Each structure stands twice: as C-alpha cells, then as structure tokens.
C-alpha cells in the first residue's frame, strides 16, 4: 500500500470534524488558497534578494562556524 492509499484509509476512519481540522492544517502549510500571507511574501522577497546579491548577507562554510558564532554571542 503506497502512502496515498494509507492516507485515504486513515481518513476513512476519522470524523468529519477531524477531517476538517486536518484540512485546515494542510491549507495553512500548503497554501491551498493560492495567496501567501505577508510573512511568507517577505521571506520570498528576502530569499530572492539573497540569491541576487549574496554578498550583502553573512554566509557560513560549515555548521561548526554557525555554532561557534552562536556560542560567542551567548
């Protein structure tokens, strides 16, 4: 049984109220209505700016570098 079949089987065991809750959760994370919220719009604009002008932003070459900076700030 693939993941989609498992999901449909599980949904068949839920009440309509439970399914509505799952739908609302998925709608929020998947943006089913099509229009991103303001926070998402800002994040998308920032990611485009980073891609277009990476020199303006701090970068790291390893996770260890990130951790070292965090530890230095604490």
C-alpha positions as CSV (number, residue, x, y, z in Angstrom):
1,X,0.0,0.0,0.0
2,X,1.5,3.4,-1.0
3,X,1.4,6.5,1.2
4,X,-1.6,7.9,-0.6
5,X,-3.6,4.8,0.0
6,X,-2.6,4.7,3.6
7,X,-3.7,8.3,4.0
8,X,-7.1,7.7,2.4
9,X,-7.5,4.6,4.6
10,X,-6.7,6.7,7.7
11,X,-9.1,9.5,6.6
12,X,-11.9,7.0,6.2
13,X,-11.6,6.3,10.0
14,X,-11.9,9.9,11.0
15,X,-15.0,12.0,11.8
16,X,-15.9,14.9,9.6
17,X,-14.8,17.3,12.3
18,X,-11.3,15.7,12.5
19,X,-11.0,15.8,8.7
20,X,-12.0,19.5,8.7
21,X,-9.2,20.1,11.3
22,X,-6.6,18.3,9.1
23,X,-7.8,20.1,6.0
24,X,-7.4,23.5,7.8
25,X,-3.9,22.5,8.9
26,X,-2.9,21.4,5.4
27,X,-4.4,24.5,3.9
28,X,-2.2,26.7,6.1
29,X,1.0,24.8,5.4
30,X,0.4,24.1,1.7
31,X,-1.2,27.5,0.9
32,X,-4.2,25.8,-0.9
33,X,-5.9,29.2,-1.4
34,X,-3.0,30.3,-3.5
35,X,-2.1,33.6,-1.8
36,X,0.9,33.6,0.6
37,X,0.5,35.6,3.8
38,X,2.6,38.7,4.4
39,X,5.3,36.9,6.4
40,X,5.7,34.4,3.5
41,X,5.8,37.2,0.9
42,X,8.6,38.9,2.9
43,X,10.5,35.7,3.2
44,X,10.2,35.0,-0.5
45,X,11.4,38.6,-1.3
46,X,14.4,38.2,1.1
47,X,15.3,34.8,-0.5
48,X,15.3,36.4,-4.0
49,X,17.5,39.3,-2.7
50,X,19.9,36.8,-1.2
51,X,20.1,34.9,-4.5
52,X,20.6,38.1,-6.5
53,X,23.1,39.7,-4.2
54,X,24.6,37.2,-1.8
55,X,27.5,39.5,-0.8
56,X,25.1,41.6,1.3
57,X,24.5,38.6,3.6
58,X,26.5,36.7,6.1
59,X,27.4,33.2,5.0
60,X,29.0,30.2,6.6
61,X,31.1,27.4,5.2
62,X,30.2,24.9,7.9
63,X,27.7,24.1,10.6
64,X,30.6,24.4,13.1
65,X,31.1,28.0,12.1
66,X,27.4,28.8,12.8
67,X,27.7,27.1,16.2
68,X,30.9,29.0,17.1
69,X,29.2,32.3,16.3
70,X,26.1,31.4,18.4
71,X,28.4,30.4,21.3
72,X,30.3,33.6,21.0
73,X,27.0,35.6,21.2
74,X,25.9,33.8,24.4
